[in-house]
């Protein structure tokens, strides 16, 4: 006989952990299934660890709304839990005069999203703030910050467990079945089994469409195609030349190859966007020449030989590079017709910043 349980969360990245915490704090019986031997092994731990302010997202979109609210929630949470974070600020630069118009669009978009503390910087003012940077103009966003994403995830997981959630590792979801009494999930790993859940939250990151396709009884027309953007990060040797994060104007594949600084002060550049058929963490060192070319557009003094391989991340996408802006997708029963199922698709940047706000949104959808 299939064991009947209340709520399953599929995926132990930062968003899945935040959802499990929220539901457990609301008094729900929660089991989180993570395929890997530890939580946060994919996109959640392979990123720039930036607390985004919400300036790059279309007004009215989930990304805009949840990023702005999520940054506030994350800041409050980090202060309360003693998690390392820093409001380091970000400069978005127009490397050429033809890109200044994009800065004007970003500023207007940011203000529409409720981010009103952006400041224009002339080329001279930008150089005073960041002497190593050359540009035709820039925007300064003081609200952008850094966070220790690993400590954040550990704290969120600890909260979830303290509230009664079970976090079960090395337990991939092999498939499932929509039934009249809930959703059956087939769990693999060392202790395989079939369990029936009243509520299932599919927060499996870039694997979410695959998980959805494995659920018999869920209409295929509601499941988006998966796209994967592989991004390299190269580490800069020598003293730190920047005070703030430095971003070029966005490219279609993402926010561009930017200056990422960790809380220890180390500098890396990334990510690029290589579109791949499947998630792939192999590092392609030949990308370094492209990085020199792109970074020198705003940091011309980058010396040859200063970059060394760092790491690779993979971002969940719902469209190819030319698709333009694509929002987070949260699907409940009103979309796919399956009672008790919530699917999260395309949770790329700003997923980390938005995680606590996403959890609130999912809790409302889950009922």
N, C-alpha and C positions, 0 to 999 in steps of 0.2 A: 504493500500500500504506500502511495506517495505521501511523504510527510508534508503537512500543510503549515506554512509559515506566513508572516505578515508582509515583510518588505525586503526586497533584494536590491542592492546597488551593485552594478557591474562596472568595475574599473576602480583601481586604487591610486589614480593620479590625484592631483590637488583638488580637482572639481569633484570627483567621486568621494574623496575623504570629507570635503566640506558638506556635501549632500548627506552623507551618512551621519555626520555630527549634527546637522540641523534636524534631521528626522528623529534621531535618538533623543535630542533635547526636547522635542515635541512629544516624547513618550511613545514613539513607534518602536516596535521590535524590528531591528535592522540587522541584516547580514550583508557584509560587503565581500564580494568575490574578486580577487586579484589574481591574474594569470601568472605573474612573476613571483619570485621568491621574496620580494620586498616591494613596498609601495613606492610610487613616484619614479619609476625607472625609465620612463620615456620622455614625452614632451615636458612634463612638469619639472624635470631636473636637468633638461638640456636646452636652456634658454638664457636670456640676458639678465634675468632676475630683476626686471624693471617693474616698479609700481607706476603704471601709466596714468596720466592725468585725464585722458579722454579727448585729446585734441584731434585725433586722426580719423574719427568715425562719423559716419553720416548722421546728422541730427535726427532724433526720433528712433534710431535703431536700437536694438538690444545691446549691441556693443557699446554705443555711446552711453546709454542710460546705466547699464550694469557696471561699466568701467568707472564712471564718476562716483556712483554709490559704493562700488566695491573698494575703491581706493580709500574712501573714508572709513569703511568698515575694517579694512585691513590695517590701517594706521591705528585705529582705536584698539584693535585686537593685539597688535604687536606691542603697543605701550602697556596694555594690561598684562600681557604674558611675558614681558621682558625679552621679546624677540628682536634681534638686531635689524634696524632699518635706518635709512637716512634720506632726507629730502635733498638730494644732491642737485636737482635742477637739470634741465635739458635745453640745449641750443639746437634749433632746426635751421640749417644753413642752405642758402641758395648759392651753389658753387659758381653759377653764371648768372648774368643779368636776366636772361630769358626765364629763369626759374623763380624770380621774385614774385611773379603773379601767383605762383602756387602757394607761396607764403601768405599772401593776402587771403587766399581761399581757406588755408588752414586756420588763420586767425578768426575769420568769420564763422567757420564751423565750430571752433573751440568755444566761442562766445555763445553760439546757439546751444551748445551742450552744457553750458553753465560754468565753463572754465574761463574766468575773466581776468586773470592776472598775467596774461602774456604781454611781453614788452617788445616793441620793435628795436632792433639793433642795426645801426648803420655799419658799413664795413669797418670803420674806425672803432666804433663802440664794441663790435664783436671782437675785434683784435685786443682791445683793452681787457675784456672779460676772458678771452681765450687767445693768448698771444700766438699760439701755434697754428691757429685756424685762419685761413684766407677765404673770403666769400664776398658776394655782391650784396649781401644783406642777410639778416637772420631774425629769428624769433626766439625769445628766451621764455621758457616755461618753468618757473620755480617749483611748481607743485609736483613735478616728476620725481620719483624716488627710487631707492634700491631696497631690496628685502632679502634676508637670508631665507630662501625658499625651502631649503631642507629643514631648518628649524621650524619654519611656519607649518610645513606638512606634519612634522613630528608632533607639534602641539595640537593641531587639528585632529590628528589620529588619536592622541591621548584623550582629548575631550570626547571623541566619539565612543571610545572604549569605556571611559568613566560614566558615560550616560547609558551604557548597556549594549552598545553595538558590538557585534562580532566582526572582526576583520580576518578573513580567511585567505591565506596566501597560497601560491602554487595551485590555484583552483580555477582553471579556465572554464568558461561557459562554452560547452560543446554544441549546444543547440537548445531548442525549447519548443513548446506547443501551447498555443492559446486554447484554453478550455472554457467550459461554462462556469467553472469555479475559480478562475484565476489564470495564472501562467505557470506551466511546468518548465523548469530549467534543468538541463542535464549538465552536471558539474563533473569535470575531469580531475586529474591529479592523483595524489596518493590515496585519497578517500573519495572515490567517485560515488555519485548518487543522483537521484532525481528528486526534486523538491517542488512543491507547489506554493506559489506566492500570490498574495492578493494584489501587491504592488511591485512593479519592477522598474527600476531606473537604469536605463542604458547610458552610462557615462564612460564608455570605453575609449574615449579619445579618438585617435585615427582608426581604431578598430570598430567604432560604433556602427557604421553601415554593415560591416561583415557580421557582427553580432545580430543586428536586426534581420539580416537575410536568413539567419539560421533559425528564426522563430517561425515555425509553421503556423499559418493562420493570420500572419501580418501581411497586409497587401504590399506587394513589391513596388507598386507605383508611388508609394509614399517614402521609399528609401532612396536617398541620393547616391550618386556615384562618388566613389572615393578618389581624391587626388592627394598626392603627397609632395610637399615641398621640402627638399633636403637642404639644410643650411649648415655651412662650415663656419667655424670660429677660429681665427688665428690670434695667437698671443703676441703682444708687443714686448720686446726685450728692452731693458734699460729703465731710466727714471720715468715716472708718470708725467706726460706733458700736458695733461688736461685737468681742469678743475670740475668740469661738468660732463655729462653725457653729451655727445655731439652726433646729430642725425643729419643726413642729407634730406632733401625733399623726397617723399615716398616714391617707390617704384611700384609697378603693377604686381610684382611678386611679394611685396611686403613693405616694410619701413626702410629698406635700404641697408647697405653695409655701414653700420654706425659704430661709434666709440662706446664700448660697454666697459664699465668699471665695476669691479666687485667691491665688497665692503672692506676688503683688506687693501684696496688701492691698486690692484693689478689691472692692467688694461688689455682688452682683447677687441678685435674687430669682427663684426659679423651681424647677421648671417647673410650669405648669398641665398639664392633660390634656384635649386636644380630640381626639375620636375622628374620624379622617378615613378616606376610602376608599383613598387612595393617599398615599405620602410627599409632603409639601408644606412647603417652607421659606419660604413667604411670611409676613411678619410682620404680624399683625393688631394694630395699635396701639390698637384699641378695647378690647382686653383689659385695658388699664391700670386701669380703674375696678375691675374684679374683683380685680386685684392689690392695690390700695389697701385694699379691703375685707378681704381675707384676711390681709394682712400686719399691718394695724392690730389684729387680734385679739390679737397678742402684742407688737407694736411700735407702740403707740398714738401715738407722737410722729412718725410718718412724715408729713412735711410735703407738702402739695399741690405738685405740680410737680417733686418730687424724683426721679421715675422717668423714664427714657428707654429707648427700644427697645434691646435687646441682640441676641440671636440666637434661632433656633428649632432645636430638635432633634426627632427622631422616634424613638420607642422601639418595638422589636418586641414585639408582644403575641400571646398565643395565646387570648385571650378578651376579651369586652367589659368595660366598666367594672364591671359588677355581678358579674363572675365570681369575685372574691376572689383568694386566693393561687394563682398558677400557677407551677410550678417550671420551671427549665431542662429542656429535653428533649434528650437525647443518644440517637440511635437507631443501633444497629449491626445486624449481620446477624441477630441473634436476634429482632429486632423486624420488620424489613422483608424479610428473606430474601435480600438481595443481598450476596454476598460482596465484601468490600473497600470497602463504602460506609459512611460515618458521616455522619449528618445532625445538625446543631445547630439547634434551633428555640427561639424565644422567649428569646434571649440579650439580655435588657434588664439593668437594674441588678440585681445588682452585677457586670455582665460585665467592666468594666474591672478592678475589684479582683480578680476571680476568674480573670483571663486566664491566668496562668501555671499555676494549678491545673487549669483547664479543659484546657490543653494536655497536662498529664500524664494526665488522664482519657481524652482522645481518643487519645493514643498507646497506652494500654492496650487501648482498644476496637479500634484499627486493627490491633493484633497485630504 
